[in-house]
């Protein structure tokens, strides 16, 4: 299980290429089992997605740390709550230096590790510790005996998956697709060539969800074809009452996106955390109305975080599950049920549609 509870982020550094100072903050993000993040254009929703994705990917893979200060709280194994803080500054010759890093567990007075000491599970005490300046502790001290909690966190964090529902990024191919799909879904020349569709149990669940979304598809199968001089797996679709089959490239954009999302939701491992950017983009009114019910049903087994400005989608979800992002210059604040319970409850009981929250008299009062 991997469940994100909260996130705060800030960056403050001099960008040499643009010869300018960069300052930006993101405050107060709080997540539930199903969370919808929204806000006006330009508020920083895509940037927020990248921060979440990059923060978690740095925990699972020894990639170069990015500049900024991030504090994220997450749960693994139901009740094991951790808070991880990492602050990276730019040193000489543009080298990125980790100046502060700390992992705390709920109920423990002292951190499991910082840049000076680390908890040793074998001896059950904190020992002196001096990791490389540019390497995170998650990777500097991989040891299943002495630091088993680190291994447990890394394993759980691999259940985080990111999907961009925007059309251009759904058409990525080859190795690029690995960044967007869960590891158990193989990448290929196309986004939809999923070999696991031969599993009859998973396939039947996927087909049922596609039909619930209003597409009469009675079969999906993968067949090897020649494209661009390469032999690649291609997804073929069989519609009810229509003779023959057709490849995914012939499907409408709406059908393409629905099939992709239903496959994605059904193939991830239970207990995963799914971040879906640009949710419902390209869907018509009917599918936008149906999508929230299917996603919320899927959230009973996985944490699902959706990012969208789709008016229909917003009106079909509970505003108590929202994070509304507001921006004033370089400062972005999330208004949610955790930090603004009375305000959001009063609006939810007003009888107005959720999208009305974006009217000036409502959303401009967040600074109070």
N, C-alpha and C positions, 0 to 999 in steps of 0.2 A: 504493500500500500504506500502511496505517496500522495499527500494532501497539503496544498499550499494554504496557509492561513492569512499571511499578511506580507506586505512588501513596502519598503521605503527606499528611495534612491536619491542621490545628489551627485553632481559633478562640478568641479571648480578647477579649471586648469587653463594654461595658455596654449593655444593651438598654433604651432609654428607655421604650418602650411598656409593658413589664412591670415596669419599675423594678427590674431584676435583672441580675446579672453572668452572662454566658454563657461557659462554658469547655467545650471538647470536642476530643478528638484521635482520629485514626485513623492507626494505625501499621502499616507493614510489608506492605501489599498487594503481592503479586507475581503476575504473570499469565503464562500459557503460551499455546500455540495454542488449547487448549481448557481453560477454567477453570470450576470450580464453586465458588461462594461460598455458604456456609451459616452457620448460627448460631442460637441460641435466639431466641425472639420478644423484641422490644424491644432487641436488641443494636445495631441501627442499619443494617440491610441496605438499607432503602429510602433512608435518608439518604445512605448511601454511593453508591447509584446516582445520586442527584441531584448529589452532588459530582463524580462522574466526568462525568456529562452536562453539567453547568454549566461545568466547567473546559474541556472540549473545545469547547463551543458558544461560549465567550468568545474562543477562538482564531479561530473561523471567522466570527463576526459581531460587529460593534461594539456589544455590549450593555453595560449597566452592570455593572461588576465587583461581586462579592459579598465581604462581609467574611470575613477568614480568611487563612491561609497555606497554599498548596498547592504541592507539589512532585511533578511527574509526569514520568516518563521514557517515551519512545515512539520507535519506529522508523518511518522512511519509506524507500521505495526499498531494501528489504532490510537494508542494513548501516549506514544513516545514523541513528545513535542520538543523540537530543537529550534534555536534561533542562531542563525549564522550571520556574522558581520564581516565584511571585507572592504578594506579601503586601499585603493591603489593610486599612487602618485607618479608623476613623470620625473625621472631623474636625469642625470647627464646623458647626453647623446640620445635623447628620446627613450632611454631605457625605462620600462615600467617596473616600479618597485612596490612591493606589498608592504605598506608601513603599519597596517593594523589588520589583524585577523583573529576571529574569536568564534568558538562554537560553544553554546551553552545548552544544557538540557534542563527541562522543567523539573524543579525540585532539587536541583544541585546548586549549592552556593557558589562554587568556583567553576570556571569554564573548563570544558573537556580539553580544549587546547587554545593557546594564543601563540604569539611568536616567541615566547620565552619558555613556556612549559607545556607539557602534553600529558594527558592521563594515560597511564599504562594499565591495561586491563589485567595483565598477568600478575603484576606486583600490587595492584590496586592503590597506586599512589601517582601523584604528578611528578614527572621527572624533567630535568633541564632539557631544553630543546632549542635548536637554532637552524631553521630551514633556510634554503637559498632565498635570496631577496626577491626573486621573480617566480617562485614556485609555491603553489597553494599546499597547505598541509594535507588536503585530501589525497594528494599524489606523492608528497615528499615522504610520508610515513605509511605506506601500504603494508600492513602486517595483520593478518587475520587473528593472531594470537594476542598481540600486545595492544592492538587498536581495532578490535573487532567492530566497535560502533561505527568507525569510519567505513568499513566494508559494508555494513548493513545500510548505511545512508546512501552510498554509491549505488548499491544494488536496487534500493527503492527508488532513487532518483531516475533510474533508467526507465521507469514507468511513466515518465513525463513525455508527452508527445505534442508537437506543434503542427497545426495545419492552417495554411492560408487559403481561405475560400475564394479569394480574388481570382478571376479567370486567368490572367497571365501567369500567375505563379502555380496554378494547378496544371499547367501544360509543360512544366519542366520535365527534363528527360535525363536519362543516364544517372551518373553519380550525384547530380544535383538533387535528385529526388530523395536521396537518403536523408537529407536534412528535414524533410517534410513528412516522412512516413515512419510509423513504428517499425522497429527492427524486424518484427516477424512478418512484415509485408514486404516482399522483395521488390526492388526497383528494376525498371527496364526502360525501354525506349518510351513507353507510355505510362501515364499515371495509373491506369486501370488494369494493367496486366497482372492480376493477383493469382498466383499459382494456388493459393489456399482455397480458392473457390471450388476446388474438387472435393473439399470436405463437405459431405451432404448436410450435416447438422448446421454448420455455419452458413452454408449457401442458402438453406431454406429460411433461416432467420433474416438474412440479407434480402432475399426476394420478398418476404412478408413485409419488411419495412419499406422497400421500394414501392410496393403496391399500396401501402398505407399513405404514401406520399402522392398517390394519384397516378402512378405509371403502371400500366398493365404488362409487366414483364414476367414471363413464366420460366425463363431460363437465362443463365449467364454461363459462359464457358470460355476457357482460354485455349487458343490454338496458336501454334508457331507459324509465323508468316515471314516473308522477306520484305524488309523495308530499308531503303537506303543502302542496299547491299549487305544488310545484316539479317540474320535469322533471329527474330524477337518474338516474345509472347504477346499476343494481342487479345483483348477482351471482345467477345462477340455477344450480342444481345438478341434474345428471341421474345417478341411481343405477342401477347394473346390475340388470336384472331388474325394475325398477319403471317403470310407464307414467307418462309426463308428467315435468314438472320442478317444482321448488319453489324459492322465493326463500330467501336465506340466513336471513331472519327466522324461517323455519319449521324451520331446522336445530337439532339438539340443541346444547347448550353445548359438549360435547366435540367434535362435528364442526366446529362453528364455529371453535373454537380451533385445531384441527389444520389446517384449511384455511388459516386466517389465517397460521399459522406457516410452513407449507410454501410458501405464496406469498411470504412475507417472505424466507425462506432462499434461494429460487430467483431472486428478482428483484434482489437487491443485487449491486452490481458486485464482481467478484473482487478480493481484497485488502482487503476491508472489515473493520471491527471491529464486532461486534454485541454489544450488552449487552441481555440478556433478563432482566427482573425477574419474580419470581413464576412461574418456569418450572414447567410441569406442573400448575399450579393448575386444578382442575376436570376433570382427566383421570381416567379409571378405571384400574384396575390394569393391564389389558392395554396401554393406550396409554402409561402411565407406564413400562412395561417396554420398549416399543419406541422411545420417544423418544430416549434417549441415543445409540443406534446411528446414527440419522439425523443427529442434531446433530453427533456426532463426525465423521461422514463429511463433513458440510458444512464442518467446521473445517479440512479439508485445503486449502481454498481461501480461507477467511476465519478471522480470529480470532473465537472465540465465547466470551463470558463469560456464564454462566448463574447466576442467584441463586435458590435454592430451599431449602425445608425438607422437600420431598416425600421421605418415607422410601424409597419404591420407587426414585425417581430417584437418591437418594444411594447405595443399595445396588448400582446398576447402573453406577456410575462409579468410576474409579480414585482412591483417596484421595490419591494423589500429585498429583492435579490440583486438589485442594481449597485454598481459603482458608477456614479456620474462624475466624469472628469471635467474640471474647470481650470482655466488657465488665466493667470495674470502675469504677463511678461514671461520670465523664465520659471515661474512657480506654477506647478500643476498640483491640484488637490483633488482627492477622491472623496465625494460625499456618498455615504452608504449607511446602512441600517445600524452599523456599529457606532459611528460617530455622529449620526444625525437621526436617531430613531424617532423622536417626536415629530420632526419636520416631514420625514418621508411617510410616517404613519398617517399624519394629518392629510397629506396630499392623497394617499391611497384611499382614504375614506371620503374624499371630496366628490367623487362621482365623475371627475374629469378623466379623459383618456390619458394614458401614461405619456403620450407624446406631447401633451400640453405642458409637461414639466419644463419644456424648453422655451416656453414663453418667458419673456424678459422678467416679469415680476416674480417668477419662481426661481429661475436658476441664478439670477444675479445676487440673491441674498446669501450665498454660500460663505461670504467673507464675514458675516456677523458673528 
